[in-house]
Amino acid sequence: MKTTQLRRYEIQPGAMDAFVEWFSGPLVTARTAHGFHPESAFVDSRENLFFWVVSHEGAEDEFLAAEKIYEESAERALAFESYPGTITAKQASIVRPIPV
C-alpha cells in the first residue's frame, strides 16, 4: 500500500524555469532521500501553476509521519538553501486513485 499526495503551487510570473530547475534537482533529491517517490509533475504556463504527485509506502499516517521527519531534516534544509523563493501559494491533499 502507498499513500499519494497531490501538491499545487502558484509560481511567481516569469519564475517557472527557476522553480522547475530547483524542484528537479535539490528538492527531488531531498524527498527521495526520505523514501518519497515523485510520480509526475505538470506545469500550467498560462496560470503559472505547478502540480506534482508524490507517494510514500504505507498508510496515510505513515506518509504524514515521514513528511514530518523530512520537513525537519538536514537534506530539506540543504535543498532550501538554494530555493529561488518563487512559490506564492500552495495546497497539498492526500488523494486516492479511482478507476477511469
N, C-alpha and C positions, 0 to 999 in steps of 0.2 A: 504494500500500500504506500502511496505517496500523497503528499498534500501539495496543492498548487496555488500559487498566488498570482493575481493579475495586478500589475502596477502601471499607473498612468501618471505621467509627468507633463506639466506645462513648461515649455522651454522659452527663454527669452528670444525674441525675434533676432534672427541672424546668428544665433549661437548654437544651432543644432549640430554643426560639424564638430565643434569643440567638445560638445557633450558626448556625441557618439564615439569620438576618439577616446575620451576618458572612460566611458562606460565599457567599451570593448576591451580595454586594457586593464587599468588598475581595479576598477570595480568588479569586473567578472573574475579576475584573479583572486580578489579578497573573498568574494562569495563562494567560489568553488573550493577554496581552502577550508571552508566550514561545511562542506557537504551539500551545498546548494547547486542545483543544475539549471542554468539558463536554458529554457526550452525554445524561445523565439523572441524576436524583438521587431517592432514596427515603428516607422516614422510617418506622421501625417504632416507634411511640409506646409500645407496651406494653413493649418491651425496651430503650427508649432507644438505638436503633441508627440510624445514618445511613449510607447507602450511596450511592456515586456512581461513575459511569463516566466516564473521561476518556481522550481519544485524542490522538495526535500523528502527523503524517505521517511515514512512514519505518519502518524495521525496528526491532526491539526495542533494539538497541544505540544507534540514533539517539534513541529515546524516552528511554533512560536517560541519554544524554549531555545531551539538552535538559533533563531533570529536574535534573541536577547543576547546570547553569548557572542554572536557575530557583531552586533552593534557595539559591544564593549571591547572588541578585540583589537590587538595591535595591527593586524592586517587591514582592518577597516580604517583605523586611524591613519595608517600609511597611505592608503588609497585616497583618503580625503585631503591629504596634504597637497595633492595636485588637482583637486576638484575645481573646475572652472567657474563655479558659482552661477550656473545657468538655470537651475530649476526654480520656477516661481510658484508652483503649486504641485501637490502630489496627492495621489489616492492609491491605496492598496487594499485589495479584497481577496479573501480566500475564496476560491471558485472550485466548481466540480464540473467535469465534462458531462455532456449529455449526448445521446445518440442523435445523429443527423441523417 
